[in-house]
């Protein structure tokens, strides 16, 4: 039954992708946002979103309005996938503003190996794409989709238009990550998902399983961490901001490093809560 369900989902996505391709970037983005605003209430993850929002104290904010904007954002991200090829080939460059170009240039010129970290802020795929386009040797960590049919499509899109070196999460992925880092490849990783093998670290003043991979790389290789934030503006435009590299102290613990990165995540989420992906069961213990 599960395979049948996944196959039907696959057919639905293919149909939408065909429509998006015909409409072009802006119209497909609008349609994706409209569709997800209508069907968001049908997803089981709607309960997770409400539970997650209840963990955060938003001043004078209506949760229902936030949720509606969250679903619209999801739909636009989904529609963006059909345009990633054009973003990669510079055909939609006018829609992306990059801040912190000096950070990327310095890393490239000095052949530094760093850890780029971010969360699922809006079109999060743009982070690895921008870094690799700047000529930095990069490996991106990703979580394979549960849907085996859709996962093949997404892996193909990621390898062709986002980052050639893709490393799936998991024990084997961690070994490949270390090999890549040893060979001079920087790493791009999302640190905002629940990781059962991670450590319990405070996130919005509530304990959450958090990945310690960036902290482990810092401790092992004495490398820098570069936070990256992506924001959507006026529906179709993006700002990809590279912060100054963080150099942690030699005696900083895994927990301290990881918590400091969680604090950065919190700040970015509060800046624009409707552009973070809230469907992750972040605080499940």
Phi, psi and omega in degrees: 000321182296320179295322178296316179300314180296322181292321178295320176299318179302313180297320180295317180295317178301317179299313180296319179299322178295318179294316180300318181297321180292321185284330185092173191301301187294313182293323179292324177298315179297317181294317179300316179298318181294316181299312184290331175296329182276322187260356182304324181293345181276344184278142177298332184292352179299327178291321178298318179300313181297318179295318180295317180297328180292342178279348183247138180265091177271121182287125174054033179250135178273118184300323182295322178292320178297315182298319179298318179290327178298314181294322177298318179297318177303315182296322178291320177299315180301315180293330181299333186302327182287344181257359183298327178299319180288326174297316181297321184270017175067016180278345179235027184301330183293349181267354182240122174254129181252123176251138182091031179299329180297328178296313180295317181297319180294318179297317180294310184296324180271357182053043178284149174250116186231172175249113174273125180239150176200182173238181180278070178266115178048225182280082185296340181295337183294335182302301183296324180299311181297316181299312182293323179297335178281000176088017178269131177294119191219145169236132182252134178270133179221160177257117179301144177289150177293326180285109186296331180285314179290329182298323179297321179294313183295320178297321178295316178298315183296315183290327183274326189236351182248297180206126185297322181265104181249129181241117180289149178293158180125177183298314179296320178298321179297320178296317178295325178299314180296321178297316181296318180296319178297330181271007175096018179262124173293164184239139172245124185217140173272129187249013188259358180272156176290131179234111187298332179270005179279192180253153177282108183235144180298132177219112190054044175064022176222136184296136179214140175296124187229140178295140177249012182303311178303317180295321179297319179293322177298313182292323185279322188245358181056040184266171179264158177244131180245108177286141181230129179239136179242131182228137175267136179230136178052045173072312191247352188252148183233146169243121177252111187250123178259115179285166176297141180302140178262127176251109182278158179284153183299326183266006176294134182279165175304318182294318182294316179298313182296319179294322179295325177288326175296323178297322176297316178303313180304314181300316181290323179294315180294333179298322181205080187297335182285351182255011174257148180276106187269002185280352176289136179280071195297323187257017177290126180245000000 
